[in-house]
Amino acid sequence: MKSFQSKNAYWDFAKMVRTERHFIFDGKAGKFIAAVRAASRFRVRALKSGSRLYRAQVGSTFAPENDMGIEEEHPHPAERMIPHPKKNF
């Protein structure tokens, strides 16, 4: 199995994607992606047709003002965590 070049390999890759290039990678980024693919090969599982998938999202929603006039922040609703069947994002 390939190993990562350094303990900061992910952070270096994430910085490059955020600040430099999104789709064209240099040798260092390409090696990181190859290491991720090699490491993830052992985590692959086949899912049964119709399996329900969930996703986690960073963020929140503000509820309408309560009796005291305070708008409260809440996690996104559960419906938002289930991918829409007709959308690919």
Buried (B, 14 or more C-beta within 10 A) or exposed (E): EEEBEEEEBEEBBEEBEEEEEEEEBEEEBEBBEEBBEEEEEEEEEEEEEEEEEEEEEEEEEEEEEEEEEEEEEEEEEEEEEEEEEEEEE
